[in-house]
Amino acid sequence: MNLKPVLIVWLVLMSFPAAKAQSHYWESLILASDTFHYYQARSNLNDQSVTGWRSPGYDDSHWASGRAGIGFGDGDDSTEIPRGYSVYIRKKFILRDTSNIQQLLLLLDYDDGFVAYLNGTEVARANMNPQDAYPPFNSLAQSSHEARMYQGGYPTIFAVPSTVFQTATTEGENLLALQVHNNRSNSNDLSAIPYLVATRNQPDTQARPVPAWFNPMLEQTASDLPLVCIETGGAAIRDDPRIRARMSIINCPGEGVIYPFDPPTDYNGWINIEKRGHSSQFLFPDGKISYALETQDSTGENNNVSPLGFPKENDWILYAPYSDKTLIRNVLVYHFGPKAGLLAPRTKYCNLVINGEPQGLYVWTEKIKRDKNRVDISKLRDVDLEDDQLTGGYIIKVDWPNNVPNEGWTSPYPPNNGTGQQTVFVMQYPKPDKIQPEQLNYIREYVTEFETVLRSENFLDPDEGYRKYINFQSWVDFFLISELFRDTDAYRCSVFMYKDRDSRGGKLTMGPLWDYNYSMGNYENFNVFSTEGWAYLFNYDCNTRAKINPFWYERIMEDEDFRNRARTRWDELRQGALHTDSIMNFINQTVARIRHSADRNFEIWPVLNTYLWPNYYVGGTYENEISWLKNWLTERAAWIDAHLPGQGSSDANPLLSSGRPFIYVFPNPFHNELNIQIDQPDTGQPLLIEILDLNGKTVATLHPGERSYGIQTIKWTGSGAIPPGVYLVTAFREGRRIGVRRVVKR
């Protein structure tokens, strides 16, 4: 069957002004309290003639009649029927002045699947096999779907496509026909409660009013985030292979508000789609899985588009932040990674609907691939088998092996912990089924040679050492980002690297960044949740499936030049892009933007009080989750401030070059002990440190000691005597205030 372009819309529960909804004049064409004709077939009624049961001319006088709901079980049906596979329902209605009608909405509360027809033309389908153009009476719905209204919810909204409305309806009498199916032959419930409403440009004095809950539903189901609506025609989305589906995207630029009857703005067409992810597919509920999709034209070919303001492409990810209850960890890293010089996918929050079912908050994300707007490296063709053409471009990933022939290789150098684990490289580009043997051999030998040199005694040689093979700055930046956000998988899973042609300066470059949902304390085991310690030293074997960090950074940290470059770069970033205030401001702005959708997400998925693997912290409220994340990041950055080895360049620190000290305080917030680290230039004048409350009153005075330059750390243990609140750690030299840090005492 040809899947109809049915727009299925669900919007986020929040309180928006109803002004837009009130500019439309709504009327009811069909109400649940009307009388319907229904029939429980024991054989197929699926004739396709003009007098078929879906058509207005069919004689249904021999059918039973009753009010909706029509079904059995759950106590939500006005008309009880015997148990069975399915029920057929017909209802005629009158349309007056069709030129004045803007939109038709089918509102249907159902259990478990259905197909709906308007004057014989299919207008909506959910949970039914899309291959069955006219499902037989004993067809089963593809999965369970519970009715909502008897539980205090609303029916699902299906917008009748304007093309169908314009061509299939007539002035006067029309017909809505439904076939509703169970998902099991022995199911104990089935239900159908239909409503059909229309919106007009001008009011109709003869119109029947909409149900009492309709206008509040519109007011409460408005969204200030884009909506991504996917319709599979009832087909289940699998891990592999992909299935064909339709997708529409409704965007709301600026301060706009989206309503269920708004048309698509950014996309309305075909896609193929599959589940994605490793552990998430087994640990997350089926309605909160991440997806990979490709936009396609009607023939199934790639269709490059630019939804939501993204550069044109056809490969996309819908990421589901489920066990990350802040909903922002990936977005946070993908925002700050590029500020540290690394590639990372662009992202945009949206709400996702699949077959009329709300899935909650998602993140529309670019898939990592070779493209001028993503990883801009040379295209590697089948014929590029020698000379400079062979040297790039490649994208590889350290990850779990997928047992696909020619997909990659295993490093000859295992991690340093002696567990027998291996480091596995997987080809990302060219794809495993496209890469030529010569190309796979080249990139494998290049990476292996890098590892061999790094393991050798000569690894620090300025010309022939390990730095000959890598984009040194990218390895510095990746190290700092991975350590700041302390991802349990930072060096061992979902680690992307790329290499361009030698003629384009091609060296092994870290990035793009990917998959940080188990970072920033969101992992309960192996002390990963701590704000202290180095992530590159994670070397544990929790079970036979554990991945162990490669040996690279343990070895590289023996390089004094690397340590100094890392320290200099860190100091640069901490004064700007990775300043604590910069991070906190981004979190605050992001939370403000998604807050209403986040609240609705946790109504759909009430997990704030629930442990989800691998949570270390369960906050109970969204505010607590965000607060805990902020505190974790503040303390983590301060720990790195105090413990990152190497000598930073004063040229990278405008505070030092101007004669002002650089002050770090940690932990922040603190309880009974505060560490104050001072990095000061050699001025010959000692510092005085005072702790002030917000009224300017001095609560403590500290003397750093005789030395007037370099790095010193002062441990303030007298803080237990002061009450909780906000304090200022202030540095004075010769009576002048020359530096200040804000701290919070708990």
N, C-alpha and C positions, 0 to 999 in steps of 0.2 A: 504494500500500500504506500501511497505518497503521504508522508507525514505532513499534516496541515500546519501552517505557520500560526499556531495558537500561542498567544502571549499569556503566560501564566505569571501572575504577579503577587508577591507578598511583600509587605513593607513593614518597617521597623516600628515597634510599639513605643510611642513617645507622644508628648503633648505639643502639638503645633497648632497655630491658629487655623480655624476652619474656613478662612476667607475664600480660599480657592475652591473648596468643595461647595460653598454656598453660592458660587457664581454659576453652578449648574442646577438644572431642575430635574430632580430624580422622580421616577415613578416605578411602581411595581407592575409588571406584566404577568408574572406568575408568583403566587405565594404558597407556602407549605400548607396553608389552611384551605387551599382550593381543592376541588375534587379531581382526581387523576384516574385514568384507566390503567390497569396493570394486568399482567398475565405471567404466570409461572409456567414456562414451556417445559414439555417433556420431549420435545423434538425441535429441530431448528425452525426459526421464523425468518431466516436470513435470505429470503428472496430479494432480488435487486430490481424488481419491476417497479413501474411508476405507481402501482397500487400497493407496494410493499408496506410493511408495518411502520416503517420510518417516515412514510409520506403522508401528507394531509388527507389524501383521498381514501386511505385505508379505512375499512369498516371495523371499528373496535367495539361495536355494540355487544358482542359476546364476551368481552373482557369484564373482569370485576372492576369495581370503583371504590375509591376511598381517599382520605386525606393523607398527606405526608406527615412524618416519615412512613415509608412503606418498607417493611422488613421484619426482622425478628431478633430477639435478644437485646440486652442492655437497657430495656425500658424506655427507649427514645422514639418509638414508632407509634403513630396514631392508628395505623392500619397494620395489624399483625398478620403475617402470612406464614404458611408452613415452611419448614426448613428445606433448602434446596440449593442448587448451584447458582441460580441467577433469577432475576425478575426483569421483565420488560415494562416500561412505563411510557405513557403518552399523555400530553397535555396540549390542547389547542388554546391559542391566545389571540387577541386582537391588537393589531398595530394601526394607529391612526397617524396621519400626516408624517410619513416616514422621512420626508425631506428635512424635518425639524429635529430628527434624532441624531445625536452625536455618537453614542456608544451603547452597546448591549453588554451586560455582564451576567454571566451565569454564576450563581453562588450555590455551591453544592456541598452538603455535608454527606459523606459517603463512607461505606465500609463494604468491600475492600478496593474494588476497581470498577471502572465504568468507561463507556463510550457514549458521547452525546451528539445528537444530530439536530440540525435546524432545517426543517423542510427537506429532510433526506440527506443533507450535506453534513459531514462530520465537522464539528466545531471544537470538540475537546475530548481528550482521552487521558486517562491516568491509570497506571498500574496494569495495563493490558498489553499483550504481545503486539508490537507494532506490525508484525508480519501478518497478523490476522486482520485483513481489511474489514471483515464482518465476522466477529468472533462467534463461534457456535454456542448454543445455550449452555453446554457443559464445560466451556472454557473456564479455567481458573485464573484469578488475578495473580500477578507475578509475585506479590508479597503482601504482607498484612498492612492494612491501613485502618486506623481506628477513627470513628466519627468523633467530632470535637464538641458539638453544641451541647450535648448532654453533660459534658464535663466543664461547661462554662466558657468554651471557646467559640470561635466564629467559623462559618463555612469557608471552604477554599474558593478563591476568586479566579474565574476564567473569563478573560476578555474575548468576546467573539470578534474574530478578525474583521476589519472594516470591509475587505473585499468580499467576504462571505455575506456579511450583512447587506451589502449593496446589491448583490446578485441573487441571493437565495431567499430573501424575504419579499413579501408583497404587502401592499396596502390591504388591510382587512385581516382575514383569518390566516394564521400560521400555526406551525406545529413544532413543539419541542419533544423529542423522543430520546429515551435513555435505556441502555441495557446495563444493569448493575450486577457484578459477579463477586462471588466469594473466592478466597484464596485457598480454601480447603473444602473437600466434599462433605466433611463432617463438622464444619465450623458451626459455632453456636451463636453467631451474630452476622447480620447483613442489614444494611440500611441505606436509604436514599431520601434526602430532604432537600428538594430543589427550590430555588428562587431565580427569577429572571427579572432584572431591573434595567431600565433605560435612562439615559440622561438626554435632556432636550436643551435647545437654545432658548426656547420660550416655554412658559408653563402651559400645561394642558388641564383645563378645568375639570375634565372628566377622568383624569388620571387617579389611580389608587395610590395611596401613600406607601412609602417604603417601610420596612419593619422598624421598630423603635430602636433596634441596635445598629441600624445601618449607618446613619450619620455619625454617631460616636465612633463606629469602626473606622470610617474614613478619617475622622479627625485624629484618631489614635494610631492609625497605620500610615502615617506620612514619614518620609525619610529625607534626611539631608546628606545621605551617602548614595553613591551609585548602586543600582540594582543589576545583578546578573541573573538572568532567568533562563534555565535550561529545560528543554522538553525532550524526553527520550521516547515518547509514545508508549511508555510502560516498560521499556527494555531496561534491564538491570545494567548498571555501569560496572564493568569488570576490571581486573588488574590487566588482563591481556586476553584477547585482542581488544583494540578500541572499537567502540560502537559509533554509529552515525546518529547525530541528534541535531536539534536546532537550538540556537541561543539568541537572546535579545539582551541588549544592555541599555538601561535608561540612566542617563547621567543628570546631575543637578549642579551645574556650575554656579560658583559664588554661593549666595545664601539661598538658592532655590530649594523648593520642597517638591518631592515626588509623590504622586498619588497613584492608586492602582490603575487608573484608566489612562495614564499618560503613555504616549507612544514611544517606541524605542528611539534613541538618539544616536548611539555610538556603534551599534551593530544590530543586525537582524538577519540572520542567515544560518548556514550550515556549519557544523563542527564535527570532528571526531574526538572522542574523549575516553579516558581510562583512569583508573585509580593510580595513585603514585605513593611513594614512600616505602620505608622498610618496616620498622617496628610499628609504625602508626597504623598500618593496615590490620595488624593483629590486636592492637591494644585500644584503638579508638572505636567508638560506635560507628555503624555503617553510615549514619547521616552526617558524620563529622570527619570525613576523609578528605585528604588533599587530592586534587585532580590535575592531570596534564591534558591539554586540549590543543587542537590545531584548527584554525579558522580555514574553511574551505568554500569553494564555489559549488554550484549545483552539480558539477561533474565529479566532485571529489578531489579536485586539484587544490594546491595551496592557494590561499587567498590572503595576501598581505594587507593588513588593516592597521589603523592607529587608534584603537579604543582608549578612552579616558586620557587622551593627550600623549600616549606613548608613541615612540617612533614606530614606523610601519614594520610589521613582522606577522608571522602566522603561528608561532609556537608560544604557548602561554601556560602558566601555572596558576591554579586556584589553591592557595595555601590555607589550611585550616589550623588556626591557633587554638588547640584544645587543651592539652596539658599545661601549656603556658597560659596561666589565668590572668596575666597582665595583658595579654593579647598583642604585645608590642616588641618582644625580644628580637625577632628576626628583622622587623622594620627598623628598630633602633640600630642594629649593627649595619644594615644595608644603607642607612643614612650616614653614619659616621665613618664607615669604611672608606668611601670615596674622598672624604675630607682628609683622610690619612694617606691618600694617594693610591688606593686599591680599587679595582673594579668590583662592582656589586650590582645586583639587579635593581631596576626601578620597581617601586611598589605603589599600590593605591588600595585603600580599604574599600570594601563593598559589602553588600548583603547578597547572599546566594539563595536562590530558589530552584529546586529540582522537582519537576513534575508537580508543581503546586505546593510542595512541602518546604517550609522555611528551614534552612540549614544554619542560619545565624551569620555571624560576622566572619568574613574571609578576607584574604589579601590577594588582590590581582597582582601577579608577579611575572617578570620576564623570565623565560627559560634561558639557561646558559647555553649559548651556541655561538658559532662563528658567524659574525654579521658586522657590518660597518658600524651599527649602533649598539653592538653588544661586545663581543670579543673581536676587535678589529685586527685580524691577522690575515695573512695571505690565504687565498683559496687553494686547497691542495687537490689537484685533479688526478685522475687515474694514471695519466701519462707523465706526471711529475716524479720521475724515478731516479734522477741523477743531478749532480751539480747543485747549484744554489736552490733550484726548485724543490729538491728533496728535503731541504733543511727546515721547511716551515710551510704552513702553520699547523700546529698540533694543539689539541686541548686534551689533557689527561687528568685523571682523578684518582686519588688514593681512597679506596672504598671497599665495600664488600664485593667479592667476585660474583658474577651472575651466571657462570658456567656457559657462556656463549663463545663458540670458537672464534679465535683471533681477536678476542675483546681486549687483551692486554697481556700482562706478564706478572710474575712474582719476583720481587727483588731478591738478589742473591745474598743480601745483607739483612738478617733479621733484627728486630729490636734488641735492646741491650739487656733485657731482664731474664734471658735464658729460658723462656717458657716454650720455645719452639714455634711461637707465632711468626707469621710472615707479613710483609708489607706488600699489598696487591695494588697494581696500577691498572686502571680500566680506561679504555679509549672512549673519549667523548666526541672528538672530531679528529680525523674522519670517523664515521660510525663504523662499528665492528664489521658490518657486512659490506662496507665500501672501501676500507683501507686495503692497500696493496701490501703484499709481503715485504717488499723493499722499504716501504714507508714505516711499517710496524718495526722492522729491524732497526731502522735508523733511530727512531725516537727511543726505543728500548736501549740501544747501545749508548745513546747520548746520556740518558738518565743513569744508566749503570756506570758509565765512565765518571760521571759526577760523583756518584756514591763511592766508587773505588778511590778516587782522589781524596774525597772527604775522609775516608777511613785511613788514608796513608799518613806516614810521618811527614810527608811533604805538603800537607794540606794547606799550610799558611804561605806557601810560596807566592809572591806577588804576581808572577806571570803564569805559572802552571798549576797553582793551587785551586781550591774549590771555587773561588770567586770568578775564575775564568768561565764557568758554566752557568752562572745564575745572574739574574737581575738583582744585584746586591740590595738596592734600596727597597725593592718589593719584599724581600725576605726580612728586612728590618721592620717594615711597616706591618707585614702580616704577623710577625712575632708580637708586636706591641698591641695590635687589635685583639689577637687571640688571647693574650695574657690579661688585658683589661677586662674583657668580657668572659674570660675563663670558661671556655666551652669544653665540655667533656670530650667532644669529638674533634677539637680544634686541629690536631695534627694527624689524626688517624682515620677519619671517615669524612666523606664529602669534602675533601681537600682538593681544590682545582688548581691546576697549573697550566700555563700555555707557553708555546715557543713559536716565534715567527721565523721567517727566513733570515739567514745570516746577513744578507744584504740589507736587511731592515733592522739590524742590531739584535737579531734573535738570540736571546738567552732564556733560560728557564725562569719564568716569571710567576710569582704567586698570585692567585686569584682566578676568577672572581670568588668573593666570599659566598658561603652557602650554608644554610641549615644551622642556626644558632638557637633553636628552641630549647635545647638542654644546656643553656649557658646561664651565666649570672645567678648562680645559686639554685637553679631549677634542676637539681640532681641530688638524690639523697645519699648515694653511696660513695665510698672511697675518698671522703673529705673534699669532693668536688664543690660542695656547697660553701666551703670556707672562703673568706676573703683573703686568706693568706696562702702563700706557697705558689710555686710555678707550675702552670698547666703543662709545659713542655716536658716535665718530669713525671707525668702520669704514666706509670708502667705497672699495670696490674692485670691479672687474669681472672676475672670474676667467674667465668665459666668457659667452656670450650669455644663459645662464639665470640668471646671478647676480642676486641681489636686493641693492639698495643701500639704506642707511639713509635714511629720510626726514630732512628738514632740521630737524625740530622742536627736538631737544635742542641742536643747535649754536646755534640762535637763542636758546632759552630760557636757556642758560648765560651769555648776555650780561646777564641780569637779576640784579642784585646781590641782590635780595630772594630769588630762587630759590636762589642760591648760599648765602646765609646760612641759609635754612630747611633746605637739604640738609645743611649742616655741623652745625647744631643737632640735626637728626633723627638723623644718623649717630652723633653723640656719645652721644645717648640710647640708641640701639640697641646700640652697642658696649659699653655698661655692663651690658646685660642680655641681650636676646634674641639679639643677634649678637655677643656676647662670644666670643672664641676658645674659651674653655672650654665655653660652651653648644654651639657647633657641634661640637667634638670629642666631647663627651659624647653628643650625638645620634648621631653616626656610630658610636661604640663600641656604643651600645645597639642600633642597627639591625643592625650586623654580627653582634652576638651572637645576635639573634633569627633571622636568616636564614642563619647560617653553614652549617648542615648542608645546607640546600636549595641554597645557592650551590655547595657542593662537588659535589652531584649535578648541578646545572645545567652545570657545566664538565666533568663526565664525559660528558654528552649532547652538549654543544657544546664540544669541547676547543680553545678559542680563546685561552687565556691567553698562549700563546707566538706568536700569530698577529697580524699587522697586519690590522685591519679598518678600512676607511675610515670616518671620517677620523682615526683614532688618531694622536696625537702621541707618546704614551708606550705602550710594550708592556712590561708588568712581568714577565711569565712566571709569576707567582703571584698569588693573590688578595690575600695580605698586602701584596705590593709595590704593587698597584694602590691599595689603601686607604691605605697609607702615603704614596704619592705624592700622592693627593688631599688628605690632611690637610696635607701640607707646602705644596701649592699654595694651599689656602685660607688658611693662616696667613700666607703671604707676600703674598697678594693683599689681605687685609684690612689688613695693615700698610702696604702701598703706598698704599691709599686713605686710611688714617689720616694719612699724611705728605703727600699731594698733593691731597686734596679742598679746593677753595678755599672761601672764605666765612668769616665770623666766627660761631662758635657762641655761643649764649647761655650764660652761666655758670649761669643757672637750670636749664639742662638737664644740667649737669654737677655732681653732688653733690660730687665730689672737689674741683673748683675752688671751689665755694661754701663748702666747709668749710676752705679754705686749703691743701688738699693738691694736689700737681701731678698732671697726667695724663701718663702715660709710655707711649710707643709704641716698640717695637723691631722692626727689619726689616733684612734678611730673617730669618726664623726658621723653620727652622734656618739658620745662617749658616756660612760657610767661613772666610775670612780678613779679612772686613770687616763691621762691624756699625754700623748707624745707630740712634741713640738720639734720639728726639724728645721734648721736654719742653714741656708747655703748663702754665704755672704762674701763679697769681694774684700780684698786686702786694703782697708782704708786706714788701718792703724788705730781705729776707734772702736771700743767694745760696744756691744748692744745691751739694752735693757728691755726685758719682756714684761709687759703688764697684761693681766687678764681683767677686762672691764665688762661690767654689765651694760645693758642698753641705756641706762641713765648716765653712763660715763663714770660710775663709781669703780674704783680699783678694788678687786677682790683678792688679787694675788700679784706678787712681784717676783720675777725670776731673773737670775743673773747667769747668762750663758757661760761665763768663765773668762779666763784671761785671754784665750785665743780670739783674735778679732777677724779671722777669715776662715773660709772653707766650710765644710759640712759638720754641723754639730746637732746632736739630738738631746733634748731635755725631756725628762720624764716628770710630769707634774702629778704627784700622788696626793696632794692636799685638796683635790677637787671634791672629795666626798663631803666636805663641810658646806658646800654651796648648794642652794636649791636648784631644781631643774629649771631650765630656761635657755635663752640664747645669750652667748658671750662673745666678746671680741678679743682675740689674741693679737696684741699690738706690739710692734717693735719700735723702740726709740733709740736714736743716736744723738748725743749732745743735745738732749731735750726736744728733738724734733721727731714727730711720728713719721716713720719711713716705710711701714708695712703693716698690714692688718689681715687677719683671717677670721671668718665667722665660724663658731662652733655651737653645737647644741648639746646641752647636758640633760640626760634623761633622769 
